Structures are given as structure tokens and as C-alpha cells.
């Protein structure tokens, strides 16, 4: 904003200056500009060409295999946890896909949890309650200033060293077992009622979004308020529950059972996944808390005072006046934190979580094709990061100040 | 004027880039000029390669590095050690970061061909086994159905493990960890039911890393063949020859009874083979491009293969491994030095 008057001023003064008399062509600033750009482009091009041809020559002179043909070959190694079916008889491509999905799983859950925890702690830092505010600042200072890798080792050691063996698992809730093999819990058995409930849940979500759109439009047009939040919540919770009740409210669970070395059946979270998620969430929440705090403090105090003077409650002030303005400060640095979570998930290799880097490391080691392996890792992270950045940029423009 | 200078400069830069040779010079000459062998070793497996309490690297693999330096520079100390994880090792050798990889590495067809590397010879015949806690009451590897198994990343071990369980139609959960130290500590924390690796490494792990070695047993099954030995990259046969014959000289010395203690008396021996090995009667070093006393220096400074074995992994070490397959062929083993003539 501050820059624009200066800019227009400069343009205004630049326009009337007459062009200097034409001399030889290399004294023409425009010709020179083009010439320098061509030279710079040629230099970069030469460098890239030289590096590429050097690499290809070196590879072929040492008879190192190249190309992506290996992706179709049988991988031959197994992977500890997977979201899609995978066996050692599958191809390298599928193995890498398992790795990508594992990375996405930890990144997506990590982003959601870190945002929630970070926001709560950021608001807590501004609390008038001395104890809450101090506890929140201690949290932020401690987790921000310890390297993430150390924190991962810390959580992993806590889980594997402190927790008992599967045969003496902790049993906090019926059917839930916590041991150094991870958390095992009952999951709903596959039944029609549960499938129907899931469909109703999705339906409720879609309806809720549609209703909130409609309610906003109506409010903008007529000024009349519609209790969108209450109705949405009722739809999202009510529809699946109604469907479940309509099917006779079945309660069958697939519970974990100790058999041989380990638990069989039920759902499970491995120590590697828990340690990685815990480490990423707790670390990043510290940064997000600071971003949220600074965003809220960036909103002028007069806004709050004006809002209260107009008779809005404190909650309404935070929700309708302060947060929308704070978000514009919060969202851009938040994007960096989301990218950081995704990229930091590569530390998984240290504690044995099979993310894309871990799987690609094994792949490039078994095939010897390091350049291709590293290129795949880079392509995967570039794609994920650009997707996150694109989404956040869209969201940022969505919440930007609407000028009328 | 300025832009003309710039043009000339740009042209010069282009010309230089185009004229640059696209491959590195032969390894042998580069090492000689550098005055030091750069040797890739394991980050820490007792008996194979690990730094001792004074920070000096010790082990049967380390002795290979020292032998090549003794042959090339008449000084076994002229070695720089680079600790590598299993996942880093081949890239380090391919890219020229190390000259030779002596890091308990198994020779396989893919590694010998598609990776652009050459397997020099075998300095330890090994096989993959399982280490388990005694209290689990596991008697053999087939009892491991459903077990969680810790394994180091980027090894043939990872593939053999999957092969073995597939072949026997039983299941397992791998926990794959990059550094061997982390994999071992994860196993001892109880995260895994078994730790799998080469049997020699299991013995080293059991005796050095377990709080009470008697609580752990190595299962009787050996599920794979693991010929371990040094590797070099394609492209310099002279260097390949030197590493290979340094290993052969250690084996030949053992066969003819030449040790680091008696090498000076042996040099006066009448046996034509011994005289040839020690460079008394014939200069075998010339063909290798090194000093005539190359094998003498190896035996004097590093010792013969048997001495290296005993000191690092055998009776004279905490590991107390049997010679087994690694005995000389004359004593029922597979170690067979080629004639130096």
C-alpha cells in the first residue's frame, strides 16, 4: 500500500524525459537488456547440458544401468505398514506407491492435528489466566528449540523402551491394548449398517456445505440470519446415527486378539507411525501457536472495542471480527508450516517408518539406480508441496479482504 | 567495448565447458597422487570395522584397506576411512567418494554388473541368520510366523528375509531402519521379536550390544549365502588388480606360514614360492605397478589372513567365531589364495 504512491510518482516523472539521441546499437539499453538475457540463458543452458552429458557419459563408461525400466520389476522386499495391498511379489512401482501413501497419511493427519493443537495453544498464550498463558509459552519455547530428529528419537524410545511387551500390554479400555508393538484397538466389523452410516456421513457433509452457502447468500441479500452451524452439525451427526438405528443398531466389533508373537485383528497404530506423528505434531504446533498468536495480535485493538461497543458478545467478536482479519496474517506463514510437516516427515527413515524416502532408499540400493531414485523422491515432494501451496493460495485469496 | 569483452568471456566459458573431459582419471593414478587410499567401511560392526577406544579403525575389513595401502605406499597407515550406511555405500563408491568399499558387502550379480561395480574377492564367507530372545522359546526360524523382525535398510538381508518367508509361506512384519546401530537398539528395546543379519554380525551384536548375551540365541538356520568382500568401481583394472592381489597375498602368506612375526626370517627361506611372494627372488610388484616388497609390507604391517581373522573375529577377539568356511582350503575351508607368480 505504502509503495504504490511512490511508484505512480516515479512513472509520472519518467514519462516526459525524452529518449537520448540514438548512438551505436550496443548503447541502446533495450538491446543490451535483451543481449544480457540471451547470454544468461545460454550460460544456464550450457551448464545444464554439461552436467547432463557428463552424468550420462560417466554412467555409461562405468556400465551403470539407467532409465526407469526397473519400476516394472518385482520389488522382492516387504514393507512394514501399508494402506493398499502389497506383497514382495509386487513391482517397485507399487512399493513406491505404498511409500507415497504412507507419507501422505502422516502428512495429512499431522497437518490437521498440528493446526488444532497449535491454534488452541496460540490462543492460550493470550489468555488472561496467568497459569494457562505461562504453560503455553513454556510449551512453545521448549518444543521449538529442540531439534525435531531428537524429539522423534525421544518419542520412539519412550514407546519402545517404556511400554510393556505384547503379552503384558496395558489395557486402558476394553479391547484396547498399548504395548511396545503399538496401539491395537477394535474396529467396527464389516457390516451393511456401517457402510450405510458412512454414506450418510458423506451426504450430511455435502448438505451442510450447501446449506452454509445458501445461508450466507440469503444473509447477504436479505440480512436475515439462519442457524446454519446448528443445522449442519445435526445433519452430519444425525444422518449416520439415524441410518445406524434404522438398521437395528448392530454392535459388532473386530477386536484385536493376542496370538503367537502379536495381536491379530482389529486396527493398529505402529510405534513408528505414532512416534513420527507425535513428533511432527508437537514440534509444528509450537510454530503454529506463534503464528496464530501473532495473527490475533496483529488485529487492531480498536476493532475489538468497536465490536463490543456495537453490542456483539466476546465470542462473536472473536469469531466475526478478529479471526477473519487475523486469518489474513496467519494463512501465508501457515502454508510454510504445512510444507514443513510434509518435508520433515522424511525423518521417518531414522525410526523405521516406511515413507517414500525409506522405500525409495531401499529401491535405489537394490537396483543401484541412485539418480532415478532421488529424482522420484524429488518429484513426489515437489508435487505434494506444490499441491499444498496451490490449495493454500486459493484459500488465502478466498479469505482476502473483499474491497467494495 | 564492455559487451564485446562479455561476449569473449562467454565464448571462453562455453569453450572450456565443451572441452572438459567427461570422465574422471584412472583411480590408481589419482590415489598415488593423493598419497592416501580412501576406504569405505561400516559405521560400526565389531570385528569387521569399528573404531576402537582410541579412535583407530579395527576389523577384518579395515585390514583390507590397510593391506592395499601397505602394497601401494609401503605404509598401512595411509588410509582415510569413510563410515557408510548400507544405503549410502554403493553411491559413495560409484561417485568416487571412496576408492574401495570394504564394508561386509555381499557379492551379487546385480551389484557386479548393473551397479557398475566389480567384486574383487571374498574376505569372509557368511550367511544370514536370526537373533532372538531366549525367553520367546523359538527353536528354529520357521517358528517365527507372525513375528516382527528388525532389519537394516538397503541390504541383501532385506530381500533374503522376504524370500525366505515367502518360500515357507509364513508371514512377518519388517521394521526397516537405516543405521545398524539404531536397528540393533530397536531390537534390544523389544520392538522386534527377531533381528536378522549375517551370522557373523549377529555374533558381534550379541557379544557387544546385548546387556546380557546369554539372554539371546542365534537360530540354527542359515537362510542365505553371503560372500562378503571388497568392491571397486568399473573403469580401472590396475586398481582392481592391486586390491585383489593384496587380498591374495594375505591368503598366500597364511598358506606358506608367513606371519608378521616371522616375515624377516622367512625372507631368507629357500622356498622359491616364499621368495617370490616376499619379492626376494622375483619382482612381482612391477606387474602391479608397486614396489617389489609389496607383499612383504602387507604381511609385516597387517599380517596374513589368519592373523587378521584371529585378531578381529576369531579366537583372539571377543567374538570368538570359528574359522568354518573361512579356513584355508588346506584345512577344509573355502579360502584359496591364487598363486603369486
Interface residues (C-beta under 8 A of the other chain):
Chain A: X26 X32 X35 X39 X42 X43 X46 X47 X50 X53 X54 X57 X58 X59 X61 X62 X63 X64 X65 X76 X77 X78 X79 X80 X87 X88 X89 X157 X160 X161 X165 X180 X181 X259 X260 X261 X262 X264 X271 X272 X349 X350 X351 X352 X354 X358 X361 X362 X364 X365 X366 X367 X368 X369 X370
Chain B: X3 X6 X7 X10 X13 X14 X17 X18 X20 X22 X23 X24 X86 X87 X90 X91 X94 X110 X111 X113 X114 X115 X116 X117 X136 X144 X145 X146 X147 X148 X150 X153 X154 X155 X158 X159 X161 X162 X163 X165 X166 X172 X173 X174 X175 X176 X177 X178 X179 X182 X183 X186 X189 X190 X191 X193 X233 X234 X235
